[in-house]
Amino acid sequence: MKNASKKHRLAVLTVALLALPAMASAQEACTTYTVKDGDTLGSIAQTAYGTFDYQMIFNANRDALAASPNSLPAGLELILPCEDGRLTADSELSSVIDAETEKQEATATKNNIYEPPLKFVTANGFAPFTDESLTGGGIMNRLAMTALQRGGNDREATLSWVDDWGAHLDPLLPTGAMDVSVAWMMPDCSKMDLLGEFSLLRCTQFDKSLPIYEMAFSYITLNDNKYANVPTFRDLEGARICRPKDYELEMLEIEGLVEPFITMVLLPSLADCAQAVVDGEVDVYVDGTETGIRLFEDLGVGDRIAVNPYLVQFPTFHFIVAKNNPRGRVYLAMINRGLTEMRESGEWYDIVASGLAEFNELSQ
């Protein structure tokens, strides 16, 4: 989730502009901006940062945008973070993390009752969120470990890496070999009739934490593909859509994007899906906007992609436990207390922004 070369970022800008409404004016990074009629998150991001990727704007304005990110009311004031994620030019990344850690250490008390460490399991291949090469194992693992030390918690935890995501759901969580998996997009379980088997499994067999991250999902094609910039999900009829094996499909399912209406192509990774789009083997790449733009730029085709401005979704990611875990809901309550405090203090944003900044630097 990262910035790439200026050349490629400007190429993405040029392509995306062809399909966007009238652009906003006078947006600059490291400032605030008042929304005008016709603005979209995409148009604001393009003026402020030269890229269609607006995830950072959403992260900085989550409370204001979460209810309706695709419809911005005129007069709404938005924080436009600096390009490295700082909220203002005179602030520093990790300053909130340092302050909250110092406060926790100063007020910590020793509990004489032994509580076994929570057993978290995660996997590689989901950078910058879960990856052993990053600080704390990536953003979502840092959020998990920190949450257990906030909100009145003082619980130790272990973190294991099992790169087969499907194994988290069976057998690791149901058998008690692990307590919590980091992390999963969870379905809207009020729409069970629209969900496939894999989505139903998570609704019926697992409980979830509060949302830990809302990710902007985009539908990306080559700019000369017949499905580029279609205005509705129904216009994707007949498209070959790629997702990695064992990744969630509910964002497609709730829009009716299931076989035989579309052809679902399951490949080993997001990088494989991006390559398949370039090779003409599939039509549409679906996943986080930031990740998608970076992958196509890494393939040298940033100037050939169309990021659909109309088909945008914001799925939420969660920590999950097996419903048959007798302590599962207690663990989630602890995590939720910590997450709530982290949202209120600004530590959640600081962890997310510093994690993205680290990954961006490594990706350059």
C-alpha positions in Angstrom: 0.0 0.0 0.0 2.4 2.4 -1.2 3.5 5.2 -3.3 5.4 4.3 -6.4 7.4 6.4 -8.9 6.1 9.9 -9.9 5.9 8.8 -13.5 3.6 5.9 -12.8 1.5 7.9 -10.3 0.8 10.6 -12.9 0.0 7.9 -15.4 -2.7 6.5 -13.1 -4.0 10.0 -12.5 -4.4 10.6 -16.3 -6.3 7.3 -16.8 -8.6 7.7 -13.8 -9.4 11.3 -14.7 -11.1 10.2 -17.9 -13.9 8.6 -15.8 -14.2 10.9 -12.8 -16.6 13.8 -12.1 -15.4 17.4 -12.1 -12.2 17.6 -10.0 -12.1 19.6 -6.8 -9.6 22.5 -6.6 -7.0 23.8 -4.2 -6.4 20.6 -2.2 -2.9 20.2 -0.8 -1.4 17.6 1.4 -0.7 18.6 5.1 -3.8 20.8 5.2 -7.6 20.6 5.7 -10.0 20.8 2.8 -13.7 21.7 2.7 -15.7 19.5 0.3 -17.4 21.2 -2.6 -20.3 19.9 -4.7 -19.1 17.2 -7.1 -16.0 16.2 -5.1 -15.2 12.5 -4.6 -12.5 11.0 -2.5 -10.8 10.0 -5.7 -10.8 13.5 -7.2 -9.6 15.0 -3.9 -6.8 12.4 -3.7 -5.7 13.1 -7.2 -5.4 16.8 -6.7 -3.6 16.5 -3.3 -1.4 13.5 -4.0 -1.4 12.8 -7.8 -2.9 9.4 -7.3 -6.3 7.8 -7.3 -5.4 6.1 -4.0 -7.5 7.7 -1.3 -7.1 5.2 1.5 -4.9 7.6 3.5 -7.7 10.3 3.4 -10.2 7.7 4.6 -8.0 6.6 7.4 -7.5 10.1 8.7 -11.2 10.9 8.5 -12.7 7.6 9.4 -15.3 8.8 11.8 -16.6 11.4 9.4 -16.6 9.2 6.3 -17.5 5.7 7.6 -21.2 6.1 7.1 -21.2 7.3 3.5 -17.7 7.4 1.9 -19.1 7.4 -1.6 -21.3 10.5 -1.1 -19.5 13.5 0.3 -21.7 16.4 1.5 -20.6 19.9 0.5 -19.1 21.7 3.5 -17.6 18.6 5.1 -14.1 19.4 6.4 -11.5 16.7 5.7 -7.9 16.3 7.0 -5.5 15.8 4.1 -2.5 14.1 5.7 1.0 14.7 4.6 2.3 12.2 2.0 4.1 10.3 4.7 0.9 10.0 6.7 1.5 12.7 9.3 -1.7 14.6 10.1 0.0 17.9 10.1 3.4 19.2 9.0 4.6 19.8 12.6 3.5 16.4 13.9 5.6 13.2 14.1 4.7 9.7 13.3 4.8 7.3 16.3 4.5 10.1 18.8 1.1 8.9 20.0 2.4 5.3 20.1 5.3 6.4 22.3 3.1 8.4 24.6 0.5 5.6 25.1 3.3 3.0 25.7 4.9 5.2 28.3 1.6 5.8 30.0 0.8 2.0 30.0 4.2 1.3 31.5 3.8 3.9 34.2 0.4 2.6 35.3 0.8 -1.1 34.9 0.1 -3.3 37.9 1.2 -6.9 38.5 -1.6 -9.5 38.4 -0.8 -12.4 40.6 -3.3 -14.7 38.9 -1.7 -16.6 36.0 -3.4 -16.2 32.7 -2.0 -18.1 29.8 -0.9 -16.0 26.8 -3.5 -15.6 24.0 -2.4 -17.6 20.9 -2.6 -15.5 17.8 -2.1 -16.9 14.4 -1.4 -14.9 11.2 0.2 -15.4 7.8 2.5 -13.8 5.3 1.5 -12.4 1.9 -0.7 -9.6 3.1 1.8 -6.7 3.4 1.7 -4.1 4.9 -0.9 -5.7 7.2 0.6 -9.1 8.0 4.2 -9.8 7.0 7.2 -11.0 9.1 9.5 -8.5 7.4 7.7 -5.5 8.8 7.8 -4.0 12.3 5.7 -6.0 14.7 4.7 -8.3 11.8 2.7 -5.6 10.0 -0.1 -3.2 10.8 -2.8 -5.7 11.9 -0.5 -7.7 14.1 0.7 -4.5 15.8 -2.9 -3.5 16.4 -3.6 -6.9 17.9 -0.7 -7.0 20.3 -1.2 -3.4 21.3 -4.9 -3.8 22.0 -4.0 -6.4 24.7 -2.1 -3.7 26.5 -4.7 -0.9 26.3 -8.3 -0.4 27.6 -7.4 -1.8 31.0 -5.9 -5.0 29.6 -2.5 -6.4 30.6 -2.4 -9.7 28.8 0.5 -11.5 27.1 0.2 -13.1 23.7 2.1 -15.3 21.3 2.1 -14.8 17.5 2.5 -17.8 15.2 2.9 -17.7 11.4 0.9 -20.3 9.4 0.9 -19.2 5.8 -2.0 -21.4 4.8 -4.9 -19.0 5.6 -7.5 -21.8 5.2 -5.8 -23.7 8.0 -6.6 -20.9 10.4 -10.3 -21.8 10.0 -9.8 -25.5 10.0 -8.2 -27.0 12.1 -6.3 -24.3 14.1 -9.1 -22.2 15.6 -11.9 -24.8 16.0 -9.5 -27.3 17.8 -8.1 -24.7 20.2 -4.6 -24.9 18.8 -4.9 -21.2 18.2 -7.2 -18.6 19.8 -7.4 -15.6 17.4 -6.7 -15.2 13.7 -5.2 -12.0 12.3 -7.1 -10.9 10.3 -10.2 -11.5 8.1 -12.8 -9.6 6.1 -16.1 -10.7 7.6 -19.4 -11.0 5.7 -22.6 -9.1 6.3 -24.3 -12.0 8.0 -27.7 -10.3 7.7 -27.5 -11.3 4.0 -27.0 -15.0 4.4 -29.1 -15.8 1.3 -26.5 -14.0 -0.9 -23.4 -15.6 0.6 -21.4 -18.6 -0.7 -20.2 -21.5 1.4 -16.9 -19.9 2.5 -18.7 -16.8 3.6 -21.4 -18.8 5.4 -18.7 -20.7 7.2 -17.4 -17.5 8.8 -20.9 -16.4 9.8 -21.9 -19.6 11.4 -18.6 -20.9 13.0 -16.7 -17.7 14.0 -17.1 -14.5 16.0 -15.4 -11.3 15.2 -13.9 -8.3 16.9 -14.8 -4.7 16.2 -13.6 -3.5 12.8 -9.8 -3.0 12.8 -9.5 -1.6 9.3 -11.8 -0.5 6.5 -10.2 -1.0 3.2 -11.1 0.8 0.0 -11.8 -2.0 -2.6 -11.5 -1.2 -6.3 -12.2 -3.0 -9.5 -9.2 -2.6 -11.8 -8.9 -3.4 -15.5 -6.7 -2.5 -18.4 -7.9 0.7 -19.8 -8.8 -0.8 -23.1 -10.8 -3.7 -21.6 -14.5 -3.6 -22.3 -15.3 -3.7 -18.6 -13.2 -0.6 -17.8 -15.1 2.1 -15.9 -18.5 0.4 -16.2 -21.1 2.3 -14.1 -22.8 -0.5 -12.2 -21.9 -4.0 -10.9 -24.5 -5.5 -13.3 -22.4 -4.2 -16.2 -19.7 -6.8 -15.2 -21.9 -9.6 -16.6 -19.6 -12.1 -18.3 -16.4 -10.7 -16.9 -13.5 -12.9 -15.7 -12.8 -11.7 -12.1 -9.7 -12.7 -10.2 -9.3 -13.3 -6.5 -6.6 -15.3 -4.6 -7.5 -18.7 -3.4 -8.7 -18.7 0.2 -9.5 -14.9 0.0 -12.9 -13.6 0.9 -15.6 -13.4 -1.8 -18.5 -11.8 0.0 -18.0 -8.3 -1.5 -18.7 -9.9 -4.9 -21.4 -12.2 -3.6 -23.6 -9.4 -2.2 -23.5 -7.6 -5.5 -24.5 -10.8 -7.4 -21.1 -11.3 -8.9 -21.2 -15.1 -8.8 -21.0 -17.8 -11.4 -22.5 -18.1 -14.0 -23.1 -14.3 -14.1 -19.4 -13.9 -14.0 -16.4 -16.3 -14.2 -14.5 -16.5 -11.0 -10.7 -17.2 -11.4 -8.9 -18.2 -8.2 -5.1 -17.8 -8.3 -2.4 -18.2 -5.6 -1.9 -14.5 -4.9 -2.9 -10.9 -5.6 0.3 -10.5 -7.7 -0.8 -13.5 -9.8 -4.2 -11.8 -10.3 -2.5 -8.6 -11.5 -0.3 -10.5 -13.9 -3.3 -12.4 -15.2 -5.0 -9.0 -16.0 -1.9 -7.9 -17.9 -1.7 -11.1 -19.8 -5.3 -10.9 -20.8 -6.2 -14.1 -18.9 -8.8 -12.3 -16.7 -10.6 -9.0 -17.0 -10.9 -7.6 -13.5 -8.6 -7.4 -10.5 -10.5 -6.9 -7.2 -8.9 -5.9 -3.9 -7.5 -2.9 -2.0 -7.0 0.2 -4.1 -3.5 0.9 -2.7 -2.3 -2.7 -3.2 -3.7 -2.9 -6.7 -2.1 0.3 -7.9 1.3 -0.7 -6.5 1.2 -4.2 -8.1 0.4 -2.9 -11.5 3.0 -0.2 -11.3 5.5 -2.9 -10.2 4.6 -4.7 -13.4 5.4 -1.5 -15.4 1.8 -1.0 -16.6 0.7 1.8 -14.3 -0.2 3.8 -17.4 -2.4 1.1 -18.8 -4.9 0.5 -16.0 -8.3 1.9 -15.2 -9.3 2.1 -11.5 -13.1 2.1 -11.7 -14.4 5.3 -9.9 -18.0 3.9 -9.6 -17.5 0.4 -8.2 -16.0 1.1 -4.8 -16.6 -0.9 -1.6 -15.3 -0.6 2.0 -15.2 -4.0 3.6 -14.1 -4.2 7.2 -11.4 -6.5 8.6 -11.6 -8.2 12.0 -9.8 -10.5 14.4 -11.8 -13.7 14.7 -12.3 -16.6 17.1 -14.1 -19.9 16.8 -17.6 -19.9 18.3 -16.7 -23.2 20.1 -13.8 -21.6 22.0 -15.2 -21.3 25.6 -13.1 -18.1 26.2 -13.4 -16.7 22.7 -15.9 -13.9 23.5 -13.9 -12.9 26.6 -10.8 -12.6 24.3 -12.8 -10.4 21.8 -14.1 -8.2 24.7 -10.5 -7.6 25.8 -9.4 -6.8 22.2 -12.4 -4.5 21.7 -11.7 -2.5 24.8 -8.1 -2.0 23.6 -9.2 -1.0 20.1 -11.7 1.4 21.4 -9.1 3.2 23.5 -6.7 3.2 20.6 -9.3 4.9 18.3 -10.0 7.5 20.9 -6.3 8.3 21.7 -5.2 8.4 18.1 -2.9 5.4 18.5 -4.8 3.4 16.0 -4.1 6.0 13.3 -0.5 6.3 14.4 0.1 2.6 14.0 -1.6 2.5 10.7 0.2 5.6 9.3 3.6 4.5 10.6 3.1 1.0 9.2 2.2 2.4 5.8 5.1 4.8 5.8 7.5 2.0 6.6 6.2 -0.2 3.8 6.2 2.7 1.3 9.9 3.4 2.1 10.8 -0.3 1.7 8.9 -0.4 -1.6 10.7 2.5 -3.2 
